[in-house]
Amino acid sequence: MKKILLLLLIFFAQNLFAQKTFTYDDFSYTINENNEITITRYNGYSSSVDIPSVIDGKIVTTIGEMAFSGCDSLKSITIPNSVTTIEACAFSSCDSLTSVTIPDSVTIIDVRAFLDCKSLTNITIPNSVTTIEEEAFSECDSLRSITIPDSVTTIGEKAFSFCKSLTNIEISENNETFTVIDNILYDKKEKMLHTCFSKKQML
């Protein structure tokens, strides 16, 4: 039922606006007003995927909403350094995904971008990222560690919620917004608890 709902959401998302869709190998994509490409859907079944940085002479800048959502066969993904935005639910429910290479061109990891990636064990956020939106890595059952650089100034609500295996979040000492004390992630500017985690459960 969950997979059917995801496929229905993908269908409606792709057809809500009548923007022309093109294909290249196993990728569907659109071209925006700046002549830049958004990958809207991966249609293949490979376990390892390298997203192209250029298609037909145009730069790939965005991984679109639900572009890889529900791709059960996908184990590793390499995102090119032309990409700046990973949109909502882009890799959600990729049950077999264990490895993601996020380049230092990405600035935004959007809402639920990696939601329910049950096999993802660790993630390093590059020093270009400023925003990790709500539930970006929520329900990643196998996620054990995550590294957050000093560039990150916004972490959305429940960004790492229900990550049952999460025991380590590393934050750069130069980060002016967040800090970790005794396994608790604090927002330094607001002087408040942002979230907390333990060996059993991320709250």
N, C-alpha and C positions, 0 to 999 in steps of 0.2 A: 504493500500500500504506500509506503514512504517513497519508493522509487517511482511509482505511478504519479504521485503528487508532484514530485520533482520534475518529471517529464512534462506534465501539464503546465507547471509554472514556466518552464523553459519555452514551451510553445507559445504561451500567451505573451511572455516577455519579448520574444522575437517578432511577434506579429502586432504588438500594440502600436508601434509606429511604422509606417510604411517606408522605411529606409532600405534602399536596395542592398541586397546581400550578394556577395561574390564568393567564389570558392577557389582554394589553392591547396592542392594535395588533400589532406584530411581536415583542413580548416575552413570554416565559414567566417567571413569578415565583412565589415562595412568601412566606408571611407567618410571621414568627417569634412567639415568646411575648410579645415587647414590641410587637407590632402594627407591626413594621417590615418593609420589603420587601427581599428579595434577588432580583436579576435572575438567573435560572438559565439562560436561553438567548435569544439573538437569532435569530429565524426568518426575517428579511427578507434582501434582496439590495441594499440601498442602499449607495452609495459613501460617503455622509456620514450619520452618525447622532448625534443628540442624545438622550442618555438622560434620561428624565423624572425630576424630583426628587420628584414626588408622583404616586401612582396611587391613584385611588379614595379620596382623603383620607389615604392612608398614605404615610409618608416612605420613599424609597428610600435605604438605607444601605450596601448591599453589592452589588458585582458578583461573582457567584458563580463557582465553579470551572468553567472551560471555557465560560463563558457566550457568548463570542464566538469561541472557538477554531475555527480553520479557515475563518473568513469571508473568502474570497478577494476578494470584491468591495469590502470595506471599506477606504476610503482615509483617512478622518478620523473621529475620535470625540471627542465632548465629554461629559465626566463631570460631573454636577451637584455643587454644593457641599454636598449632603446626604450624599454618599457618604463613608464613613470607611475602608472596607476594599476592596481589590482582591484577590480570592482567587486561589488557585493556578491557573495556566494560563488565566486569564480571557481573555487576548487572544493566546494562543500560536498561532503559525503563521498569523497574518493577513498573508499575503504582500504585499498591496498597501498596508498601513497605513503612511502617511507622517507623520501628524499626530495627536498625542494631547494633549488639554488635561486635565491633572490638577489638580483644585481644591485649595485650601489647607485642606480638611476631611479629606483622606485622611491616615491615620496609618501604614497598613501596605500595602506592596506585596509580595504573597506569592510563594511559590516559583514560578518559571517564569512569572510573570504575563505577560511580554512575550517569552517564549522564541521564537526563530525568526521574529521580525518582520523580514523581510529588507529591507524598504523604509524602515524607520524611520531617519531621519537624525540627529535630535537630540532630547533630552529634558531638561526642566527639572523637577527634583523640588521640590515646594513646601515651605515652611518648617514645615509641619505633620507631615511624614513623619518617623517615628523609626526605622522598620525597612525595609530592603530585603533580602528573603530570598534564599536560594540560587538562583542561575541566573535571577534575575529578568529580566535583559536579555541572557542568553546567546544566542549565535548570531544576533545582530542585525547582519547583514553590512554594512549601510550606515550604521550608527550612527557618527557622527563625533565628537560631543561630548555631554557630560552634565554637568549642574550639580547639585551636592549641597550642601544648606544646612546650617547649624549644628545643626539639629534632629536630624539623623540620627546615631544612636548605634550602630546595628547594620547591618553589611553582610555578608550571607551569603556562603559559599564560592562562587566562580565566578560571582558576580553579573553580571560583564561579560565572561565568558570567550568566546573565539572571536568577538569583535567585530572583524572584520578591518580595518575602516576607522577604528576609534577612535584618535584622536590627541590628544584633549583632555578631561581631567576637571577641572572647576573645583570647588573646595571652599571654602566660607566660611572666612575667617580665624578666625571665632569658633567653629568646630567643635572641640570638646574631645576628640574621639575619633580623627579621621582627618586626615591631611595628605598633600599630594603634593610629592615632591621628585624632580626629574629624571625626570619621567614614571613615578614609582613611587608607588603608593598605600600609605601606612603606617598601621598601627594604633598610635596614640600611647601608649595605655595599656599595651599588651602589648609595645611596643618591637619589633615584628616586621613583616616584609613581609606586606601583605595581598594585594596583587595587583600586576601591572605590565602595561604596554601599550607598544606602539611603533607606528610608522607602518605596519608590516606585520601584526602579530599581537598580540592581547591574550592574555596567558598566564594 
